[in-house]
Amino acid sequence: MGRLFDSPVMLLIILLVILLLFGAPKLPGMARSLGQSMRIFKSEVKEMKKDDQPAGSGVVIDGEPVRDGQNVTPEPGPTGPADPEAPRNPDQRPGSPAA
């Protein structure tokens, strides 16, 4: 009897047979759980790799790449008249090209 448990291969075969005999109904659930855990692990590894990239890399606003710490709010431009159809100077008429 002592020679039966001397080899780790023989012990693994006996454990596998016991698992198949008594745990067969639970095997699909265990395999599903293992697959789900592997998917979660893979997605977390992807998120960790993405977190290692510098912040703001790949962010483009108005065709300009945004660097880390750069202000992303647009700068206020020159203030025009309240009515966009109103001429900007007395010589300019609506619809005519600007001088």
Secondary structure, 3 states (H helix, E strand, C coil): CCCCCCCHHHHHHHHHHHHHHHHHHHHHHHHHHHHHHHHHHHHHHHHHHHHHCCCCCCCEECCEECCCCCCCCCCCCCCCCCCCCCCCCCCCCCCCCCC
